[in-house]
Amino acid sequence: MAKLYGYLTGVAVTAWLSAGSVFAQTPWADWDYKFDREITPWSEVEQQIPAYPADENLIPLDIGSATPHKFYVDAKSLSVGGDGVVRYSFVIKTSGGATNVSFEGIRCETQEQKYYAIGRSNKTWVRARNPRWRTIQPHEISPYHFTLYADFACSGKLVAGTAQQIVEKLRRGPA
């Protein structure tokens, strides 16, 4: 029995070594190397600005009682890009009657947020003046970015599902 086991172990090792040489010739051979050294850096996908949000597509976002303002995510605009960014239109209706609209993105991997465009009162968009990624802080004056990041859009450093799954999660509310 010991001889048979030794023979089978030798055959398995030989097969494994042969497979290794075949693997080294595949396109995956240097994947770990490239991934580990970030030779292929992350790049953001060019994004079209969506249609201006309509009231019937707004999903309320409860961020607690710290503010009298009302917050909404436009369900029709929410998307998950191939670059790992969750993009959406956001509406804030202030207690004073003003409405602020923005088109934004959340990058789960780095816990960052970016403004792409700002809504005008005539329901058109203007590109943001300084579109750059900013770290999402849990204790911001208006913590809706952190609420979206932590409770809906992201699961740790990963996107929390498809656009439809995130929209359904928003409709259900935080778990």
N, C-alpha and C positions, 0 to 999 in steps of 0.2 A: 504494500500500500504506500509506503514511504517513497519507493522508487517512482510509482505512478504520480504521486503528488509533486515530486521534484521535476518530473518530465513535464507535467502540465504547467507548473510555475515557469519553467524555462520557455515553453511555447508561448505563454501569456506575455512574458517579458519581451520576447522576440517580436510578437505581434504589436505590442505597445510601442516599441522602438521604431518599427517599420511605419506605424501610423504617424508617429511623431515626425518622421522625415517627410511624409506626404503632407502633413499639416503645415510644416514649415514652408511649403511651396504654395499654399493657398493665400488668398487676399487677406485672410484674418491673421496671418503670421505676425505682422507687426502692429496689430490692433492695440494690444496692451501697451506697447512702447509709445505709440502715438497718444493714446488716451492718458497714460500716466504723465506724460511730459507736456500735454496740452499743445502739441504741435499743430493740431487743427483747432484753433480757438473758436469759441462760441461766436456766432454772428446772428444779428437780429434780422428777421424776415421783414421785407418791405410790406407795410400794412395800408390797406385802403381805409379811409375814414368812412364809417357806416352812415346810414340815413339818420337824420336827427331823431331823437327818441320821441315816441308817441306815448301819451298817458296810459293807454290801454296795455302797453307792453312793460310797464314799470312794476318791479317787484320790490316791496318795502324791505328795508334792511334795518333791523333793530340793533342799535349799538348801545342800548341802555338809556338811562334817564339823565345822563350828564349834560345833555343839550336839548333844547326845545325844537330843534330843527328836525325835518323829516328827510330820510335818505332812501334812494331808490337805485336799483340796477336795471338797465334796459335789457330785457330777456332776448330781444331780437339781435342785439349787437354783440352779445357775449360769444367769444370764440376762443379756441385753444390753437395757438400757432405751432407749426413744426419746430419752432425755436424754443418751445416750452414756456411761452408767455401767454397768460390769460388776459385777453383784451375785452373791454366792455365800455359802454357809455354809462355815466353816473350822473344822477340828478340830486341836487340838494334844494329842498324847499325850506327857506328860512321862516322863522316865526314872524318876521317882519313883512313877509309877502314876496321877497325876492326869490328868484330861481337861478341856481347856478348849474351849468351843464358842462361836463367834460368827457373826453374820450381818453381812456387810460389803459395802462397795462400793468400786470403784476408778474414779476419773474420769481417763481417759487424757489429755484435753485439758490438764489442769492438774497432772498427776502427784500426785494427792491420793487419800487413803484415808479412809473413814468407817465407824465402827461403828454399826449400826442396833439390834442386839439381842445379848444375851448368853444363852447356854444355861445352864439350871439342871440339877442332878443328877437331877431327876425328869423330864427330857426335855421341859421347857417353856421358853418364852422370856420374858425380861424386857427391855423396851426399854432401850437404852443411856441412861445418865444425862445425858451431854453429847454428843449426836450432832453432831459438827462435822467439817468437812473439815480434814485434816492433810496436810502435804507428806510425800511418801514419800521418805525419805533412803536412799541406797545403803548406808550403813554403820551401820544401826540395830543394836541388840543382837540382835534377832530379825529378820533381813532378808527374811522371807517376803513381805512386801508388795512390796518392790522386785523380788524374783524373779518374783512373779505379774505385776507391772506390765511389767517389761522383757522377760521371756521368753515370756509366754503371753497376757495379756489385751490388751496394747496394742502397737501398732506406731507408735512415736513418739507423736504426740498423737492418734492415731486408734485406735479399737477394732480389734483384730486379727481380726475376722470375726464370724460368728454365734455364738450360744451353743454350738451343736453343734460348730462348727469349733474353738472354744477348748477344749472338753472333749476332742476328739480330739487336739489338740496336747498337752494335759496328759497324756493316756494315753501318747503317744509319748515324752514327755520333751523337754528342751531340745534345740534343733538344734545 
